[in-house]
Amino acid sequence: MKEHIQAIVTILALVNPVMCMAIFSKCVENVSKGEKEKGALKAVGAIGMVLLVAAIARTAILGVFGISLGAFACAGGGILV
């Protein structure tokens, strides 16, 4: 359970949904409500698919690129710092 919470907090720290919402709102201030909703749903769907594939494939994706789990964790820690 601790790992799940840590993963969720890490994703939220990287994505920063509040800032993304502010940027999206500014970018589409002259767009109709229907188009805003369509664009938001498209973005959420694309991000959801990327996260789903990453969750299912796990380390297989890293293996394709020749990246070890330790190196990935080290790089991720560097990004968060």
PyRosetta script that sets phi, psi and omega in degrees:
from pyrosetta import init, pose_from_sequence

init()
pose = pose_from_sequence("MKEHIQAIVTILALVNPVMCMAIFSKCVENVSKGEKEKGALKAVGAIGMVLLVAAIARTAILGVFGISLGAFACAGGGILV")
pose.set_psi(1, -37.7)
pose.set_omega(1, -179.3)
pose.set_phi(2, -60.9)
pose.set_psi(2, -40.5)
pose.set_omega(2, -179.6)
pose.set_phi(3, -65.0)
pose.set_psi(3, -36.7)
pose.set_omega(3, 178.9)
pose.set_phi(4, -65.3)
pose.set_psi(4, -44.8)
pose.set_omega(4, 178.9)
pose.set_phi(5, -63.6)
pose.set_psi(5, -42.7)
pose.set_omega(5, 178.8)
pose.set_phi(6, -61.9)
pose.set_psi(6, -41.0)
pose.set_omega(6, 179.0)
pose.set_phi(7, -64.9)
pose.set_psi(7, -42.2)
pose.set_omega(7, 180.0)
pose.set_phi(8, -64.7)
pose.set_psi(8, -44.6)
pose.set_omega(8, 179.5)
pose.set_phi(9, -63.1)
pose.set_psi(9, -40.3)
pose.set_omega(9, 179.4)
pose.set_phi(10, -63.6)
pose.set_psi(10, -45.0)
pose.set_omega(10, 179.4)
pose.set_phi(11, -62.7)
pose.set_psi(11, -43.9)
pose.set_omega(11, 179.2)
pose.set_phi(12, -64.2)
pose.set_psi(12, -35.4)
pose.set_omega(12, 178.6)
pose.set_phi(13, -67.6)
pose.set_psi(13, -38.6)
pose.set_omega(13, -179.4)
pose.set_phi(14, -74.8)
pose.set_psi(14, -41.4)
pose.set_omega(14, -174.9)
pose.set_phi(15, -80.5)
pose.set_psi(15, -36.5)
pose.set_omega(15, -179.0)
pose.set_phi(16, 50.6)
pose.set_psi(16, 72.9)
pose.set_omega(16, -174.8)
pose.set_phi(17, -60.1)
pose.set_psi(17, -30.7)
pose.set_omega(17, 179.9)
pose.set_phi(18, -65.8)
pose.set_psi(18, -44.4)
pose.set_omega(18, 179.4)
pose.set_phi(19, -68.2)
pose.set_psi(19, -39.4)
pose.set_omega(19, 177.9)
pose.set_phi(20, -61.9)
pose.set_psi(20, -38.8)
pose.set_omega(20, 178.6)
pose.set_phi(21, -63.9)
pose.set_psi(21, -41.5)
pose.set_omega(21, 179.3)
pose.set_phi(22, -65.2)
pose.set_psi(22, -42.4)
pose.set_omega(22, 179.0)
pose.set_phi(23, -65.3)
pose.set_psi(23, -44.7)
pose.set_omega(23, 179.1)
pose.set_phi(24, -60.4)
pose.set_psi(24, -44.6)
pose.set_omega(24, -179.6)
pose.set_phi(25, -61.0)
pose.set_psi(25, -40.7)
pose.set_omega(25, 179.9)
pose.set_phi(26, -68.3)
pose.set_psi(26, -38.4)
pose.set_omega(26, -177.8)
pose.set_phi(27, -69.3)
pose.set_psi(27, -27.3)
pose.set_omega(27, -174.4)
pose.set_phi(28, -117.5)
pose.set_psi(28, 26.4)
pose.set_omega(28, -177.0)
pose.set_phi(29, -64.9)
pose.set_psi(29, -23.1)
pose.set_omega(29, 179.3)
pose.set_phi(30, -103.4)
pose.set_psi(30, 19.0)
pose.set_omega(30, -178.3)
pose.set_phi(31, -108.1)
pose.set_psi(31, 147.9)
pose.set_omega(31, -178.8)
pose.set_phi(32, -65.1)
pose.set_psi(32, 158.9)
pose.set_omega(32, -177.6)
pose.set_phi(33, -60.0)
pose.set_psi(33, -41.1)
pose.set_omega(33, 179.6)
pose.set_phi(34, -62.3)
pose.set_psi(34, -40.6)
pose.set_omega(34, 178.6)
pose.set_phi(35, -70.0)
pose.set_psi(35, -35.2)
pose.set_omega(35, 176.4)
pose.set_phi(36, -62.1)
pose.set_psi(36, -46.5)
pose.set_omega(36, 179.9)
pose.set_phi(37, -62.8)
pose.set_psi(37, -41.1)
pose.set_omega(37, 179.1)
pose.set_phi(38, -63.4)
pose.set_psi(38, -44.0)
pose.set_omega(38, 179.0)
pose.set_phi(39, -65.7)
pose.set_psi(39, -41.2)
pose.set_omega(39, 179.0)
pose.set_phi(40, -64.3)
pose.set_psi(40, -43.8)
pose.set_omega(40, 178.5)
pose.set_phi(41, -64.0)
pose.set_psi(41, -38.6)
pose.set_omega(41, 177.7)
pose.set_phi(42, -63.6)
pose.set_psi(42, -42.7)
pose.set_omega(42, 179.0)
pose.set_phi(43, -65.4)
pose.set_psi(43, -45.1)
pose.set_omega(43, 179.0)
pose.set_phi(44, -62.7)
pose.set_psi(44, -40.4)
pose.set_omega(44, 178.3)
pose.set_phi(45, -63.6)
pose.set_psi(45, -43.6)
pose.set_omega(45, -179.8)
pose.set_phi(46, -65.2)
pose.set_psi(46, -44.6)
pose.set_omega(46, 179.4)
pose.set_phi(47, -65.2)
pose.set_psi(47, -41.2)
pose.set_omega(47, 177.8)
pose.set_phi(48, -60.5)
pose.set_psi(48, -41.4)
pose.set_omega(48, 179.2)
pose.set_phi(49, -65.6)
pose.set_psi(49, -42.0)
pose.set_omega(49, 178.6)
pose.set_phi(50, -61.7)
pose.set_psi(50, -45.5)
pose.set_omega(50, 179.5)
pose.set_phi(51, -66.5)
pose.set_psi(51, -37.1)
pose.set_omega(51, 178.4)
pose.set_phi(52, -65.0)
pose.set_psi(52, -46.1)
pose.set_omega(52, 178.2)
pose.set_phi(53, -62.4)
pose.set_psi(53, -42.4)
pose.set_omega(53, 179.6)
pose.set_phi(54, -64.2)
pose.set_psi(54, -38.1)
pose.set_omega(54, -179.6)
pose.set_phi(55, -69.9)
pose.set_psi(55, -36.5)
pose.set_omega(55, -178.8)
pose.set_phi(56, -77.2)
pose.set_psi(56, -46.7)
pose.set_omega(56, -174.2)
pose.set_phi(57, -78.5)
pose.set_psi(57, -26.3)
pose.set_omega(57, 178.8)
pose.set_phi(58, 46.7)
pose.set_psi(58, -121.4)
pose.set_omega(58, -173.7)
pose.set_phi(59, -76.3)
pose.set_psi(59, -11.0)
pose.set_omega(59, 178.5)
pose.set_phi(60, -62.2)
pose.set_psi(60, -36.9)
pose.set_omega(60, 178.4)
pose.set_phi(61, -64.0)
pose.set_psi(61, -43.1)
pose.set_omega(61, 178.7)
pose.set_phi(62, -63.7)
pose.set_psi(62, -39.0)
pose.set_omega(62, 179.9)
pose.set_phi(63, -61.9)
pose.set_psi(63, -35.8)
pose.set_omega(63, 178.1)
pose.set_phi(64, -60.3)
pose.set_psi(64, -37.7)
pose.set_omega(64, -178.7)
pose.set_phi(65, -92.9)
pose.set_psi(65, 0.7)
pose.set_omega(65, 178.4)
pose.set_phi(66, 72.6)
pose.set_psi(66, 31.5)
pose.set_omega(66, -178.7)
pose.set_phi(67, -105.7)
pose.set_psi(67, 129.2)
pose.set_omega(67, 177.1)
pose.set_phi(68, -79.9)
pose.set_psi(68, 159.2)
pose.set_omega(68, 179.7)
pose.set_phi(69, -65.1)
pose.set_psi(69, -35.7)
pose.set_omega(69, 177.8)
pose.set_phi(70, -63.8)
pose.set_psi(70, -42.8)
pose.set_omega(70, 178.6)
pose.set_phi(71, -65.6)
pose.set_psi(71, -38.1)
pose.set_omega(71, 178.8)
pose.set_phi(72, -65.4)
pose.set_psi(72, -42.6)
pose.set_omega(72, 178.6)
pose.set_phi(73, -64.5)
pose.set_psi(73, -39.9)
pose.set_omega(73, 179.0)
pose.set_phi(74, -64.5)
pose.set_psi(74, -44.5)
pose.set_omega(74, 178.9)
pose.set_phi(75, -65.6)
pose.set_psi(75, -40.6)
pose.set_omega(75, 178.0)
pose.set_phi(76, -63.3)
pose.set_psi(76, -40.0)
pose.set_omega(76, 175.9)
pose.set_phi(77, -63.1)
pose.set_psi(77, -39.0)
pose.set_omega(77, 177.3)
pose.set_phi(78, -63.7)
pose.set_psi(78, -38.6)
pose.set_omega(78, 178.1)
pose.set_phi(79, -64.4)
pose.set_psi(79, -43.9)
pose.set_omega(79, -179.5)
pose.set_phi(80, -66.4)
pose.set_psi(80, -32.8)
pose.set_omega(80, 179.6)
pose.set_phi(81, -68.5)
pose.dump_pdb("model.pdb")
